[in-house]
Amino acid sequence: MMAKLMNTTTNQTLIADLEVASTFLSRGKGLLGRENLPSHQALWIHHCNSIHTFFMKFAIDCVFVDKNLKVRAIRKDVQPWRLILPVWGAASVIEMAAGTVSKVNVSVGDQLYVGA
C-alpha cells in the first residue's frame, strides 16, 4: 500500500510515496535487501518502537511516532550495523533516506498524517 505522509503542524507534504509495512513479514524485512531509498520514498513500520540496521547498505533517518502519529523522537543518519533502543511512547517508525528529516523540516512534537 502506498500513501502520502504529511505534517499537519507545518502544513507540508513530507513524503510523496509512503510504503506501509503492516504484516509480520513486511515489518521483519523492512528495508533489507535494497540498495538505497530515494528521498521521496519512505517506509512506515507498524508496531515498532526500536529498529536495527544490521545488513543494510545505506544510512537512514528514523521518525518515531505514537499511535496518533505525533512525533516522539527523531534519529538522523543511522548508519548500517546500528541498533536503536526502544523509544518510550512510540508505536511505529517511519524510515527515510539519510538527510531527509533535515530537508523536510520535521521536529519532535509535530503532528503527522497519512493519506491517499
Phi and psi in degrees as a GROMACS rama.xvg file:
@    title "Ramachandran Plot"
@    xaxis  label "Phi"
@    yaxis  label "Psi"
@TYPE xy
-108.244  142.806  MET-2
-143.922  -174.373  ALA-3
-120.725  136.523  LYS-4
-103.691  124.236  LEU-5
-122.829  151.216  MET-6
-105.693  106.882  ASN-7
-76.6532  -18.0799  THR-8
-67.1652  -41.6941  THR-9
-103.94  -1.77514  THR-10
55.6435  50.8057  ASN-11
-139.775  146.838  GLN-12
-79.1739  125.919  THR-13
-90.9424  -46.7243  LEU-14
-135.358  125.408  ILE-15
-78.1065  -32.7354  ALA-16
-123.546  92.8406  ASP-17
-99.3097  115.6  LEU-18
-88.4262  136.371  GLU-19
-107.902  124.271  VAL-20
-106.832  99.583  ALA-21
-116.557  -13.814  SER-22
-90.2833  160.864  THR-23
-55.4456  -45.5754  PHE-24
-66.9172  -46.0843  LEU-25
-69.0358  -33.3046  SER-26
-69.4028  -39.5514  ARG-27
-67.5174  -36.7621  GLY-28
-76.8372  -40.3989  LYS-29
54.1983  -127.774  GLY-30
-98.3927  7.78662  LEU-31
-61.3082  139.047  LEU-32
91.6867  -9.88243  GLY-33
-89.1308  149.089  ARG-34
-81.8341  -30.5148  GLU-35
-164.704  -179.153  ASN-36
-139.751  112.723  LEU-37
-59.4381  151.471  PRO-38
-65.9112  -19.2659  SER-39
-90.2809  2.23214  HIS-40
-118.233  155.409  GLN-41
-154.585  165.169  ALA-42
-122.071  124.996  LEU-43
-101.364  113.532  TRP-44
-102.33  114.388  ILE-45
-73.4812  158.301  HIS-46
50.2221  54.7032  HIS-47
-150.207  120.49  CYS-48
-120.752  6.39746  ASN-49
-150.032  153.982  SER-50
-140.354  166.108  ILE-51
-132.798  158.174  HIS-52
-120.191  27.9771  THR-53
-61.6656  136.807  PHE-54
69.7162  5.49651  PHE-55
-81.386  158.273  MET-56
-107.074  1.37553  LYS-57
-154.997  160.697  PHE-58
-81.8727  155.818  ALA-59
-137.914  160.104  ILE-60
-102.235  141.8  ASP-61
-123.624  128.829  CYS-62
-115.408  110.94  VAL-63
-91.6459  129.744  PHE-64
-125.372  155.235  VAL-65
-84.4486  -174.132  ASP-66
-64.9445  -19.1341  LYS-67
-98.0759  8.1324  ASN-68
68.8621  27.2974  LEU-69
-87.4893  132.758  LYS-70
-68.0558  121.454  VAL-71
-98.9132  -34.0311  ARG-72
-160.201  154.299  ALA-73
-130.974  133.326  ILE-74
-123.025  114.833  ARG-75
-96.0706  146.756  LYS-76
52.4609  51.423  ASP-77
-77.2168  113.234  VAL-78
-76.594  160.354  GLN-79
-56.437  151.93  PRO-80
69.0636  35.3212  TRP-81
-117.665  161.642  ARG-82
-127.759  126.93  LEU-83
-104.052  117.377  ILE-84
-67.865  162.028  LEU-85
-53.7744  139.279  PRO-86
-98.9068  121.179  VAL-87
-59.2797  125.178  TRP-88
87.3045  -7.35512  GLY-89
-80.6542  141.484  ALA-90
-112.211  -21.3512  ALA-91
-158.373  170.655  SER-92
-135.195  144.206  VAL-93
-113.082  118.278  ILE-94
-99.2496  128.541  GLU-95
-127.937  164.713  MET-96
-60.3221  143.872  ALA-97
-55.6876  135.018  ALA-98
95.917  -15.0479  GLY-99
-67.2158  -41.2915  THR-100
-57.5559  -42.4655  VAL-101
-67.7904  -36.6329  SER-102
-69.7024  -39.6834  LYS-103
-91.6318  -5.93553  VAL-104
59.7762  64.3105  ASN-105
-109.457  141.378  VAL-106
-132.268  157.458  SER-107
-58.038  133.662  VAL-108
98.9569  -17.0321  GLY-109
-64.9796  148.078  ASP-110
-98.6625  121.214  GLN-111
-102.556  163.968  LEU-112
-146.324  136.731  TYR-113
-111.672  125.923  VAL-114
-145.301  -179.089  GLY-115
